[in-house]
Amino acid sequence: MRIHSLQDLKDRFAPSDRMPVVFLGHGSPMHAIEDGPFSRSWARLGQSLPRPKAILVVSAHWMTNGTTLVDVSAMPRTIHDFYGFPEALYQQQYPAPGQPDLARDVVTLLHSHRAAGDDTWGLDHGAWAVLKFLYPDADVPVFQVSVDMGRGLEHQLEIGRALSELRNRGVLILGSGNVVHNLRAMRRGGKPLDFAQEFDALFADRLADRDFSVLADAEGLGALFTAAHPTVDHYLPALTIAGASDARDELTFMTDAIDLGSVSMRSFIFHAN
C-alpha cells in the first residue's frame, strides 16, 4: 500500500514494538534555518513517529572507503560541513547525547562488514539539519554509521539488513541523503529536469514493488542513474533504509518534490502494518 501524504500519518502507525525506518531527502543545508515545506514536513513527522530509545543515522556526508565506521562518542559534536552559507547556519548546534554502548553493539553486529568504532566524527549536517525538526529538544540519544564508498550499492542493502534487528530494540534507523542528487545540474528557481523526474519516479516504483535488486544495479540503471548520481554518496542511505525494511512493512512517501532542478526531496517511511 502506498500513501503519498503526511495527513493523519500518526494514525497509520499501527501499535508495534518494531520501530519504523525512515529516509529523508535533506537537500540544501539552508532548510535547517528556513521555514519551508520540507522543514515543516520533518517537524510533522517527528510529532507522528513513536518515540525511539535511540536514533542511528546513516548520512550521505560521512563517507569511508573499505570500512564502516560507527560513532561511539558520548557527546557527538555538531559538524558544519559546508562552505559559503550565512553565519546563522554555522551557529546551529544539536547537543544530543550519544549512545556508546549501543554503538559498540553495532560495531559487533557489522563485524563481517569491516566495521570499527570511531570517536572523532559526531553529527554532520545530514543528521542534525533534519533531527532538529524531528526531535527539537535534542533529548534522544543519537549516533552515526558511515557509508562505505568502496563496496558497491548491494553492500549498503546488506548493511540495512544487518541493522534491521535494531528495530526491535527501540532504535529508529534514519537515512539522510537524496534520491536524485546532481549538483552540477542544479539551478536556482529552475523547473525539475527530465532526468531527475524520471529517476525519482523509477525509484519510487521499484521501491514500492520491493524490487531492490534493480535499485542496486548501477550498470543496469545505466545513463539515467549516472545523471541522477554523478557520485553515489547521497543514494547509499536510501538503500540502507530499503534493506532495513521487510515485506511486512507498509510504505509511506512524503515530500516528493524536485528542488533546484536536480535534487529530489523525496522521503519515505517503512513501518509495521
C-alpha positions as CSV (number, residue, x, y, z in Angstrom):
1,M,0.0,0.0,0.0
2,R,1.4,3.4,-0.9
3,I,0.4,6.7,0.8
4,H,1.6,10.0,-0.6
5,S,0.7,12.3,2.2
6,L,1.6,13.0,5.8
7,Q,-2.1,13.6,6.6
8,D,-3.1,11.5,9.5
9,L,0.2,9.8,9.4
10,K,0.2,9.2,13.2
11,D,-3.0,7.1,12.8
12,R,-1.3,5.0,10.2
13,F,1.5,3.8,12.6
14,A,0.0,0.7,13.9
15,P,0.9,-0.1,17.6
16,S,4.0,-2.2,17.4
17,D,7.2,-2.9,19.3
18,R,9.0,-2.7,15.9
19,M,10.3,0.8,15.1
20,P,9.8,2.3,11.6
21,V,12.8,3.0,9.3
22,V,12.9,6.5,7.7
23,F,14.7,8.0,4.8
24,L,14.7,11.8,4.5
25,G,15.8,13.8,1.4
26,H,17.7,16.6,3.2
27,G,18.8,18.8,0.3
28,S,20.4,22.2,0.9
29,P,21.7,23.0,4.4
30,M,19.6,26.1,4.2
31,H,16.5,24.0,5.0
32,A,17.8,23.8,8.6
33,I,17.2,27.5,9.2
34,E,14.3,28.3,6.8
35,D,10.6,27.8,7.3
36,G,9.6,25.9,4.3
37,P,7.6,22.9,3.1
38,F,10.5,20.4,3.8
39,S,11.3,21.5,7.3
40,R,7.6,21.7,8.2
41,S,7.1,18.1,6.9
42,W,10.1,16.9,9.1
43,A,8.5,18.6,12.1
44,R,5.2,16.9,11.5
45,L,6.8,13.6,11.0
46,G,8.6,14.0,14.3
47,Q,5.3,14.6,16.0
48,S,3.9,11.4,14.4
49,L,6.7,8.9,14.9
50,P,6.8,6.7,18.0
51,R,9.5,7.9,20.4
52,P,12.7,5.9,20.0
53,K,15.1,4.8,22.7
54,A,18.0,5.8,20.3
55,I,18.5,7.0,16.7
56,L,21.0,5.5,14.3
57,V,21.7,7.9,11.4
58,V,23.2,6.9,8.1
59,S,24.1,10.2,6.4
60,A,25.5,10.8,2.9
61,H,28.1,13.1,4.5
62,W,30.1,10.5,6.4
63,M,31.9,8.6,3.7
64,T,34.6,6.0,4.3
65,N,36.4,3.6,2.0
66,G,36.8,-0.1,2.8
67,T,35.3,0.1,6.3
68,T,32.0,1.0,8.0
69,L,32.6,3.3,11.0
70,V,30.3,3.7,13.9
71,D,30.4,6.8,16.1
72,V,31.0,5.6,19.7
73,S,31.4,9.1,21.3
74,A,29.4,10.1,24.4
75,M,28.6,13.6,23.2
76,P,28.7,13.8,19.4
77,R,29.9,17.2,18.2
78,T,27.8,19.2,15.7
79,I,29.8,19.4,12.4
80,H,29.3,22.3,10.0
81,D,30.5,20.5,6.9
82,F,29.7,23.1,4.2
83,Y,31.0,26.4,3.0
84,G,29.8,29.8,1.9
85,F,26.5,29.9,3.8
86,P,25.0,32.5,6.1
87,E,26.6,32.8,9.6
88,A,23.3,31.7,11.2
89,L,23.8,28.3,9.8
90,Y,27.2,27.9,11.5
91,Q,25.7,28.9,14.8
92,Q,23.4,25.8,14.8
93,Q,24.1,23.2,17.5
94,Y,22.4,19.9,18.1
95,P,23.6,18.8,21.6
96,A,22.1,15.3,21.7
97,P,23.9,12.7,23.7
98,G,25.5,9.7,22.0
99,Q,24.8,6.1,22.9
100,P,28.3,4.5,23.2
101,D,27.2,1.1,24.5
102,L,24.6,0.6,21.7
103,A,27.1,1.9,19.1
104,R,29.7,-0.7,20.2
105,D,27.0,-3.3,19.8
106,V,26.5,-2.1,16.2
107,V,30.3,-2.5,15.6
108,T,29.9,-6.1,16.6
109,L,26.7,-6.5,14.6
110,L,28.5,-5.2,11.5
111,H,31.8,-7.1,12.2
112,S,31.6,-9.0,8.9
113,H,31.2,-5.7,7.1
114,R,34.6,-4.4,8.3
115,A,33.1,-2.2,11.0
116,A,35.1,-0.3,13.6
117,G,34.3,2.2,16.3
118,D,35.2,5.9,15.9
119,D,35.0,8.8,18.4
120,T,36.1,11.6,16.2
121,W,33.1,12.2,13.9
122,G,29.9,13.4,15.5
123,L,26.8,14.7,13.7
124,D,27.2,16.1,10.2
125,H,24.5,18.3,8.6
126,G,22.9,15.3,7.0
127,A,22.0,14.3,10.5
128,W,21.4,17.4,12.6
129,A,19.7,19.5,9.9
130,V,16.7,17.1,10.0
131,L,17.0,15.9,13.6
132,K,16.5,19.5,14.9
133,F,12.9,19.3,13.4
134,L,12.2,15.7,14.3
135,Y,13.4,16.0,17.9
136,P,13.9,19.7,18.6
137,D,14.8,19.1,22.3
138,A,17.9,17.0,21.3
139,D,16.9,14.6,24.1
140,V,17.1,11.3,22.2
141,P,20.5,9.6,22.1
142,V,21.9,9.6,18.5
143,F,24.9,8.2,16.7
144,Q,26.0,7.9,13.1
145,V,27.2,5.0,10.9
146,S,29.3,5.8,7.8
147,V,28.6,4.7,4.2
148,D,31.4,2.7,2.7
149,M,32.0,4.1,-0.8
150,G,34.3,1.3,-1.8
151,R,31.9,-1.7,-1.7
152,G,29.1,-1.0,-4.2
153,L,25.4,-0.5,-4.0
154,E,24.4,-4.0,-2.9
155,H,26.6,-3.8,0.1
156,Q,24.6,-0.9,1.5
157,L,21.4,-3.1,1.2
158,E,23.3,-5.7,3.2
159,I,24.2,-3.1,5.9
160,G,20.5,-2.3,6.2
161,R,19.5,-5.9,6.5
162,A,22.1,-6.4,9.3
163,L,20.9,-3.3,11.1
164,S,17.2,-4.2,10.9
165,E,17.2,-6.2,14.1
166,L,17.7,-2.9,16.0
167,R,14.1,-2.0,15.1
168,N,13.0,-4.5,17.7
169,R,15.2,-2.7,20.3
170,G,13.5,0.7,20.1
171,V,16.1,2.1,17.6
172,L,15.0,4.4,14.9
173,I,17.1,3.9,11.8
174,L,17.3,7.1,9.8
175,G,18.8,7.5,6.4
176,S,19.6,11.0,5.1
177,G,20.6,11.8,1.5
178,N,18.7,12.4,-1.7
179,V,17.1,10.0,-4.3
180,V,18.4,12.3,-7.0
181,H,21.5,14.5,-6.3
182,N,23.2,16.2,-9.2
183,L,24.8,19.5,-8.0
184,R,26.3,20.1,-11.4
185,A,22.9,20.4,-13.0
186,M,21.4,22.4,-10.1
187,R,19.7,25.7,-11.0
188,R,18.1,28.0,-8.5
189,G,14.4,28.5,-9.3
190,G,14.7,26.1,-12.1
191,K,11.9,23.7,-13.0
192,P,12.6,20.0,-12.4
193,L,14.9,18.5,-15.1
194,D,13.6,15.5,-17.1
195,F,16.2,13.0,-15.8
196,A,15.5,14.0,-12.2
197,Q,11.8,13.4,-12.6
198,E,12.4,10.2,-14.5
199,F,14.8,8.6,-12.0
200,D,12.8,9.8,-9.0
201,A,9.6,8.1,-10.4
202,L,11.6,4.9,-11.3
203,F,13.0,4.8,-7.8
204,A,9.6,5.2,-6.2
205,D,8.0,2.5,-8.4
206,R,10.8,0.0,-7.7
207,L,10.8,0.7,-4.0
208,A,7.1,0.2,-3.7
209,D,7.4,-3.2,-5.5
210,R,10.4,-4.1,-3.3
211,D,12.5,-4.6,-6.4
212,F,15.6,-3.6,-4.5
213,S,18.0,-5.5,-6.8
214,V,17.1,-3.2,-9.6
215,L,17.8,-0.1,-7.4
216,A,21.2,-1.6,-6.5
217,D,22.2,-2.3,-10.1
218,A,24.1,0.8,-11.2
219,E,25.1,-0.8,-14.5
220,G,21.5,-1.9,-15.3
221,L,20.2,1.6,-14.5
222,G,22.7,3.0,-17.0
223,A,22.9,6.6,-18.1
224,L,19.8,7.6,-16.1
225,F,21.5,6.6,-12.9
226,T,24.7,8.4,-13.8
227,A,22.8,11.6,-14.5
228,A,20.9,11.3,-11.2
229,H,24.0,10.5,-9.2
230,P,27.4,11.6,-10.6
231,T,28.6,10.3,-7.2
232,V,26.6,7.7,-5.1
233,D,27.1,9.2,-1.6
234,H,23.6,10.6,-1.4
235,Y,22.0,7.5,-2.8
236,L,23.5,4.9,-0.5
237,P,21.5,5.9,2.7
238,A,18.3,5.3,0.7
239,L,19.5,1.7,0.0
240,T,20.3,1.2,3.7
241,I,16.7,2.1,4.7
242,A,15.3,-0.2,1.9
243,G,17.5,-3.0,3.2
244,A,16.3,-2.5,6.8
245,S,12.7,-2.9,5.7
246,D,10.8,-6.2,5.3
247,A,7.8,-7.5,3.4
248,R,5.5,-6.9,6.4
249,D,6.1,-3.1,6.3
250,E,3.8,-0.5,4.8
251,L,5.5,2.2,2.7
252,T,4.6,5.9,3.0
253,F,6.0,8.5,0.7
254,M,6.3,12.2,1.6
255,T,7.8,15.4,0.2
256,D,8.3,14.0,-3.3
257,A,9.3,17.3,-4.9
258,I,12.3,18.1,-7.0
259,D,14.2,21.1,-5.6
260,L,16.7,23.3,-7.5
261,G,16.0,21.3,-10.7
262,S,18.1,18.3,-9.9
263,V,17.7,17.4,-6.2
264,S,14.9,15.0,-5.2
265,M,13.5,15.7,-1.8
266,R,11.5,12.5,-1.8
267,S,11.3,10.9,1.7
268,F,9.8,7.6,2.7
269,I,9.0,5.6,5.8
270,F,8.7,1.8,6.2
271,H,6.5,1.0,9.2
272,A,4.8,-2.1,10.6
273,N,1.4,-2.8,9.0
